[in-house]
Amino acid sequence: MGHVHLFSARELEARRPFLTKQLETYFETAKVAGRLVNLDTATPEWQAAHDKFYRLRWSEMEIVGNPAIRQAMRRVQYALVDGEQAKWDAASQHALRWMKII
C-alpha cells in the first residue's frame, strides 16, 4: 500500500500557487478538448483549438500534469494524428469524441 502524506497548513499554503496553476491548466485543457470534439474540423476555430492543444501538451501540461494526465494527453494526441491521416472523416472525429481519456 502506498504512503499517504498529509500536508500541513504551511506546506499546503506553499504549494498553493502550483496547485492553482495546475487546476487552471486542467480546466483550459478540458475546454480545448471540448472544442476539438465539437467543432467542425474545417473551421479556423477547430484549428486554433488543435494548435492550443499542442501548446498545452508540450508546455504547461508537462510541468503540472501527473503521469495519468500526461498519458491521457498522449492518447488524445494519437487520436488527432489518426484523424489527420484519415482526413477527419466522421468516424475519426466520432472516435476522438468517445475515446476513453482516463
Backbone bond lengths (Angstrom), bond angles and torsions (degrees), N, CA, C in turn:
res aa  C-N    CA-C-N  psi(-1)  N-CA   C-N-CA  omega(-1)  CA-C   N-CA-C  phi
1 M - - - 1.437 - - 1.522 108.19 -
2 G 1.341 116.43 141.73 1.456 121.94 -177.80 1.513 112.50 -71.67
3 H 1.286 113.99 158.06 1.455 121.78 178.11 1.526 109.01 -82.75
4 V 1.301 117.33 130.37 1.457 122.56 178.44 1.519 108.06 -101.62
5 H 1.316 115.92 127.03 1.455 121.12 178.40 1.518 108.70 -109.57
6 L 1.298 117.17 120.44 1.447 121.59 176.07 1.524 107.82 -94.19
7 F 1.309 116.13 125.62 1.450 120.48 -178.37 1.518 110.77 -81.02
8 S 1.301 114.91 138.70 1.459 119.71 173.12 1.523 107.64 -74.89
9 A 1.308 116.29 166.41 1.461 120.92 178.70 1.526 110.20 -58.70
10 R 1.303 117.70 -38.74 1.465 121.81 179.79 1.532 110.91 -65.94
11 E 1.334 116.62 -44.78 1.467 119.85 178.74 1.525 111.05 -63.83
12 L 1.307 115.61 -42.58 1.465 120.06 179.76 1.522 111.06 -63.42
13 E 1.309 117.00 -41.72 1.471 120.85 178.36 1.529 110.65 -64.66
14 A 1.310 117.78 -37.84 1.463 121.35 178.19 1.529 111.16 -66.63
15 R 1.322 117.20 -32.53 1.468 122.19 -179.20 1.528 113.05 -85.44
16 R 1.329 117.44 -10.77 1.465 121.40 -173.71 1.538 113.40 -52.27
17 P 1.335 120.97 -46.29 1.472 118.73 -179.59 1.536 112.54 -59.57
18 F 1.328 116.23 -42.21 1.467 119.76 177.95 1.525 110.82 -64.26
19 L 1.320 117.51 -46.90 1.459 121.33 -178.60 1.531 111.19 -62.95
20 T 1.324 116.60 -37.06 1.464 120.27 177.28 1.520 110.25 -64.64
21 K 1.320 117.29 -46.31 1.472 121.62 178.50 1.525 110.29 -63.12
22 Q 1.315 117.13 -39.78 1.461 121.15 178.73 1.527 110.52 -60.51
23 L 1.310 116.94 -48.00 1.462 120.56 -179.41 1.527 111.36 -64.74
24 E 1.324 117.71 -42.50 1.465 121.18 177.24 1.528 110.96 -59.76
25 T 1.323 116.55 -41.84 1.465 121.09 179.88 1.519 110.86 -66.61
26 Y 1.317 117.72 -41.44 1.465 120.66 177.32 1.527 111.03 -60.88
27 F 1.338 117.24 -44.40 1.460 120.00 179.60 1.524 111.48 -65.85
28 E 1.322 117.44 -41.91 1.463 120.58 178.42 1.527 110.34 -62.40
29 T 1.317 117.67 -41.67 1.464 121.78 178.75 1.523 111.00 -64.42
30 A 1.318 117.19 -39.77 1.471 120.30 177.64 1.526 111.00 -63.94
31 K 1.337 117.10 -39.61 1.469 120.13 178.02 1.523 110.65 -64.74
32 V 1.322 116.94 -42.42 1.461 120.87 179.61 1.532 110.17 -63.84
33 A 1.314 117.00 -43.88 1.475 120.61 178.15 1.529 110.28 -60.62
34 G 1.321 117.16 -40.01 1.459 120.62 177.27 1.512 112.21 -60.88
35 R 1.318 116.73 -39.34 1.471 119.97 177.52 1.532 110.83 -66.88
36 L 1.321 116.57 -40.63 1.468 119.90 -178.58 1.524 112.35 -61.06
37 V 1.318 116.92 -36.62 1.462 118.73 -176.21 1.517 113.07 -89.61
38 N 1.325 118.41 -13.75 1.459 119.85 -175.62 1.519 115.42 -110.88
39 L 1.312 117.86 -21.02 1.465 119.83 -179.51 1.524 110.95 -89.15
40 D 1.299 115.18 153.61 1.462 121.39 173.63 1.532 107.36 -65.39
41 T 1.325 116.28 130.14 1.462 120.49 -175.49 1.525 113.07 -66.78
42 A 1.321 117.92 -13.77 1.463 121.03 -179.49 1.530 112.82 -88.05
43 T 1.324 117.99 0.45 1.460 120.46 -175.57 1.527 112.01 -93.39
44 P 1.325 116.49 154.20 1.472 119.73 174.69 1.531 112.01 -61.72
45 E 1.328 117.56 -31.67 1.461 121.00 179.37 1.526 110.93 -64.03
46 W 1.343 116.27 -40.39 1.473 119.79 178.17 1.532 109.37 -65.91
47 Q 1.322 117.08 -43.01 1.461 120.21 -179.99 1.530 110.64 -62.49
48 A 1.334 116.86 -38.56 1.466 120.41 177.28 1.530 110.48 -63.57
49 A 1.340 117.11 -40.97 1.473 120.67 177.56 1.527 110.49 -65.53
50 H 1.315 116.64 -40.61 1.467 122.32 177.47 1.529 109.82 -58.35
51 D 1.322 116.08 -48.89 1.464 120.68 -179.80 1.529 110.80 -63.86
52 K 1.321 117.31 -41.77 1.466 121.93 179.20 1.528 110.40 -63.23
53 F 1.347 116.91 -39.94 1.461 120.17 177.96 1.528 110.29 -56.72
54 Y 1.324 116.62 -48.07 1.462 119.38 -178.32 1.520 111.88 -67.49
55 R 1.332 118.18 -34.67 1.468 119.28 175.41 1.524 110.46 -63.14
56 L 1.330 116.85 -43.88 1.470 120.38 177.37 1.530 110.83 -64.93
57 R 1.320 115.79 -44.10 1.470 121.67 -176.15 1.522 111.13 -57.62
58 W 1.324 116.79 -43.02 1.454 120.04 -173.19 1.529 113.55 -100.81
59 S 1.314 117.89 7.72 1.461 118.48 178.50 1.522 110.27 -131.88
60 E 1.323 117.92 -94.66 1.462 120.16 -173.85 1.524 114.14 -55.33
61 M 1.331 116.79 -42.49 1.465 118.40 -175.63 1.529 111.96 -67.12
62 E 1.318 117.29 -28.33 1.464 119.64 176.17 1.528 111.04 -67.73
63 I 1.312 116.53 -25.91 1.460 120.43 -178.77 1.522 111.22 -88.90
64 V 1.327 117.48 -45.54 1.469 119.77 -171.92 1.532 113.74 -99.49
65 G 1.319 118.41 -14.82 1.461 120.11 -176.59 1.513 112.38 -78.77
66 N 1.314 115.21 146.93 1.466 119.10 173.02 1.531 107.87 -87.73
67 P 1.322 119.66 172.91 1.463 120.64 -176.76 1.535 113.99 -56.38
68 A 1.310 118.52 -38.85 1.468 120.39 -179.45 1.525 110.99 -66.83
69 I 1.305 117.30 -40.08 1.466 121.05 178.98 1.528 110.41 -68.01
70 R 1.321 117.10 -42.15 1.467 119.39 178.07 1.525 110.94 -63.94
71 Q 1.334 117.92 -36.70 1.460 120.81 176.72 1.530 110.39 -65.74
72 A 1.307 117.66 -39.42 1.467 121.09 176.99 1.526 110.43 -62.44
73 M 1.321 116.91 -40.36 1.462 120.62 177.35 1.531 110.60 -62.80
74 R 1.325 117.04 -38.75 1.463 120.20 176.91 1.523 110.95 -61.88
75 R 1.341 116.39 -41.83 1.470 119.23 -179.99 1.527 111.41 -64.38
76 V 1.313 117.20 -38.89 1.471 119.76 175.65 1.528 109.25 -64.65
77 Q 1.321 116.74 -43.00 1.461 120.31 178.22 1.523 110.73 -58.02
78 Y 1.327 118.03 -45.63 1.466 120.81 179.25 1.527 110.84 -62.02
79 A 1.329 117.50 -39.49 1.460 120.57 177.98 1.529 110.72 -65.34
80 L 1.330 116.90 -37.22 1.466 119.95 176.63 1.523 111.03 -63.77
81 V 1.317 116.08 -44.41 1.467 120.01 179.02 1.527 110.01 -62.60
82 D 1.336 117.25 -45.30 1.464 120.58 178.44 1.518 110.78 -59.79
83 G 1.321 117.06 -42.88 1.463 120.90 179.51 1.516 111.97 -64.47
84 E 1.320 116.50 -40.84 1.464 119.70 178.83 1.524 110.64 -64.12
85 Q 1.332 116.92 -38.25 1.460 120.30 179.14 1.527 111.26 -69.00
86 A 1.337 116.80 -29.40 1.466 121.19 179.28 1.528 111.39 -89.70
87 K 1.330 117.01 7.40 1.464 122.89 -177.75 1.525 112.01 58.40
88 W 1.318 116.07 31.84 1.466 124.02 176.85 1.514 113.24 51.04
89 D 1.323 114.84 56.07 1.457 117.74 171.15 1.528 108.42 -71.68
90 A 1.317 116.54 171.06 1.466 120.81 -176.33 1.523 111.55 -59.15
91 A 1.320 117.57 -35.97 1.469 120.63 -178.13 1.518 111.95 -66.72
92 S 1.338 117.89 -38.93 1.466 118.96 -177.97 1.529 111.33 -71.48
93 Q 1.336 117.83 -36.39 1.467 117.99 177.09 1.523 110.08 -71.42
94 H 1.326 117.30 -35.07 1.462 120.83 176.10 1.535 109.81 -62.53
95 A 1.332 117.01 -41.67 1.471 120.89 178.98 1.519 110.77 -62.14
96 L 1.335 116.33 -41.46 1.476 119.67 177.85 1.524 110.08 -63.49
97 R 1.312 116.57 -41.63 1.471 120.91 -177.78 1.522 111.50 -62.99
98 W 1.311 118.13 -37.94 1.464 121.17 -172.03 1.515 114.20 -107.93
99 M 1.320 117.57 11.16 1.458 118.71 -179.58 1.520 110.60 -68.30
100 K 1.311 115.20 150.79 1.457 120.03 175.85 1.516 107.87 -81.08
101 I 1.318 116.64 114.42 1.454 121.02 -176.94 1.522 111.18 -81.27
102 I 1.308 116.87 -53.82 1.475 120.22 -176.93 1.506 108.82 -123.54
